[in-house]
Amino acid sequence: MKSNKIEVTCLGCGKVLLKYPSKVGKNNFCSLKCRDKYKIKSKYGHLYEIFNENINEVAYLIGLIMGDGNLRKLDQKKTTRISIGFDIKHENLIKIFKKVATRLKINYFVEPKIHNNCQAIGFVLPDKLLKMYGILYSGAKYNNQPKPVDKIVNNINYAAGLINSDGWCGYRLKKYKTIGFINTVSSIGESLVQCLRCNNIECSYYIYDGYIDKRTKKKGKTQYQLRVLKEAEIDKLKSQLKYNIKEFKSEWHL
Ligand SMILES: [Zn+2]
C-alpha cells in the first residue's frame, strides 16, 4: 500500500521526516527537543560570533555580571535570565551598559523599578554561551564561586566592569586617590587580582575574617578586599581601558 505521507526536513536536526500533508507546517520538527534547539539557535545563535569578535565588551559585561549581576534559570529552555542592578546615581554606568549591550546585540529590557535608587536591566543568554565563558551557574555567587575563563579575566576591561559594580575610585576619606573593591566571594576577589597583576597594575589584596555580630553572635562572611593605592597605577589602568571607571571627584562622595 502506498503511503500518502510526504517528506519534510526537521529544522532542528536536518533529518528527513515523513508527515501527512495536513500535519506539515511552515517549520517542521521531529520532536519538541528539536523545536527548542531551533528556537534557541534562531534567537541567540548570532551571539557566539559577536562575542568572539568583541572581547573587550564581553570582558566588561562579565565584570559587571560578577559584581552586581544575578543569574537564575527560568525553565528548562537552556537559557539563563541575567539581571544587573545599577545605582541610579551613576547614570553614566547605565549608558555604558547600553552601549556595550547594543554592540553585543543583546536584547535587554529595563525592569520595573523596585527600589528608589536601583535600576535593574535584564536579558537572557543561552547556557551554552555562558558555559563557554565559565559563568554558567544559578543563584548565589557565594555558593557557586564563579570564575570566568582566563581569556576574560586577563582582559583589563573585566576589571573595569568589576570596579564599576562592586568597587569605587576616588578620594574616599583619603588625601590621595585610590581604587577599592570589596566582595565576599573569594573566586571573584581572586579574579580581580589576577586581572590587575597580569596587566601589570600593582594592587594590594587583603582577606579579612568575618566580624562577629554582637547581637546574634553569628560570624559574618569573610571579606576579600583589594586596593590600588598609587595614582600612577590608577592612571596606567585607565589608559588601558576601553570603558571608563566611575570616579568620585571629592572626598566622601559615595
Ligand atoms: Zn529533529
Boltz pocket constraint, residues with backbone or C-beta under 6 A from the ligand:
constraints:
  - pocket:
      binder: B
      contacts: [[A, 10], [A, 11], [A, 12], [A, 13], [A, 14], [A, 15], [A, 29], [A, 30], [A, 31], [A, 34]]
      max_distance: 6.0
